[in-house]
Amino acid sequence: MNSLVVFLQAAEGPAGGAWGTIAMFGLIIVVFYFFMIRPQQKKQKAVQEARQAMKVGDKVITAGGVHGRIKEIGETYFIVEIAESVRIKIDKASVFAVSEEAPKA
């Protein structure tokens, strides 16, 4: 019985210890924001701007690995020619990269 009383007395923490825990969680959230969330948002914004800058004639690569040249641009899609007279309609979000820009006129 004495050892139980001694154990319970030793388990008591200093008053106000909750503020330290709350501050630590706040610090962790700030670190996650600046090292993970914010860079991801910047990357998404850059990808979105790159998709908006694509124009007819650009050579693109889709997320599925299909290479082609943009022939038409719609609101949410591209018409891409992957071979002579073979055109496919793809969603703008599925374009992975621009491999070659259209020649300037």
C-alpha positions as CSV (number, residue, x, y, z in Angstrom):
1,M,0.0,0.0,0.0
2,N,2.8,2.4,0.8
3,S,4.4,1.9,-2.6
4,L,1.1,2.8,-4.3
5,V,0.8,6.1,-2.3
6,V,4.4,7.0,-3.1
7,F,3.8,6.2,-6.8
8,L,0.7,8.4,-7.0
9,Q,2.4,11.3,-5.2
10,A,5.3,11.1,-7.7
11,A,2.9,11.2,-10.6
12,E,1.6,14.6,-9.8
13,G,3.0,17.2,-12.2
14,P,3.6,20.9,-11.8
15,A,0.5,23.2,-12.1
16,G,0.2,24.8,-15.6
17,G,1.9,22.0,-17.5
18,A,-0.9,22.0,-20.0
19,W,0.3,25.3,-21.5
20,G,3.6,23.8,-22.4
21,T,1.9,20.9,-24.2
22,I,-0.4,23.3,-26.1
23,A,2.6,25.5,-27.1
24,M,4.4,22.4,-28.3
25,F,1.5,21.3,-30.5
26,G,1.2,24.9,-31.8
27,L,4.9,24.8,-32.7
28,I,4.5,21.5,-34.5
29,I,1.5,22.8,-36.5
30,V,3.6,25.9,-37.6
31,V,6.5,23.7,-38.6
32,F,4.2,21.4,-40.7
33,Y,2.7,24.4,-42.4
34,F,6.0,26.0,-43.4
35,F,7.8,22.8,-44.4
36,M,5.0,20.7,-45.9
37,I,1.7,22.5,-46.7
38,R,3.0,25.9,-48.0
39,P,5.6,24.4,-50.5
40,Q,2.9,22.0,-51.8
41,Q,0.5,25.0,-52.4
42,K,3.3,26.9,-54.2
43,K,3.9,23.8,-56.4
44,Q,0.2,23.4,-57.2
45,K,0.0,27.0,-58.1
46,A,3.0,26.7,-60.5
47,V,1.5,23.7,-62.2
48,Q,-1.8,25.4,-62.6
49,E,-0.1,28.5,-64.2
50,A,1.9,26.2,-66.5
51,R,-1.3,24.5,-67.6
52,Q,-3.0,27.9,-68.3
53,A,0.1,28.9,-70.4
54,M,-0.1,25.9,-72.7
55,K,-1.1,26.8,-76.3
56,V,-1.9,25.0,-79.5
57,G,1.2,23.4,-81.0
58,D,2.9,22.6,-77.7
59,K,4.2,19.0,-77.4
60,V,2.9,17.5,-74.1
61,I,3.3,14.3,-72.0
62,T,0.2,13.0,-70.2
63,A,0.3,11.4,-66.8
64,G,-0.2,8.0,-68.5
65,G,2.9,8.6,-70.6
66,V,1.2,9.5,-73.9
67,H,3.2,12.0,-76.0
68,G,1.4,14.3,-78.4
69,R,0.8,17.8,-79.7
70,I,-2.0,20.1,-78.6
71,K,-4.4,20.8,-81.5
72,E,-7.3,22.4,-79.6
73,I,-7.9,23.8,-76.1
74,G,-11.2,23.7,-74.3
75,E,-12.4,24.9,-70.9
76,T,-11.3,21.7,-69.1
77,Y,-9.7,19.6,-71.8
78,F,-7.2,19.4,-74.6
79,I,-7.5,17.7,-78.0
80,V,-4.0,16.1,-78.5
81,E,-2.8,14.6,-81.7
82,I,-0.7,11.5,-80.8
83,A,-0.2,10.3,-84.4
84,E,-1.1,11.6,-87.8
85,S,-4.9,12.0,-87.9
86,V,-5.2,10.3,-84.4
87,R,-6.6,12.7,-81.9
88,I,-7.7,12.1,-78.3
89,K,-9.5,14.3,-75.8
90,I,-7.7,14.5,-72.4
91,D,-8.5,16.4,-69.2
92,K,-6.2,19.4,-68.5
93,A,-5.3,17.9,-65.1
94,S,-3.8,14.8,-66.8
95,V,-1.1,16.7,-68.6
96,F,2.1,16.0,-66.8
97,A,4.6,18.2,-68.6
98,V,5.3,20.3,-71.7
99,S,8.2,18.6,-73.6
100,E,8.5,21.2,-76.3
101,E,6.9,24.6,-76.9
102,A,5.2,25.4,-80.1
103,P,7.5,27.2,-82.6
104,K,7.0,31.0,-82.6
105,A,5.4,32.5,-85.7
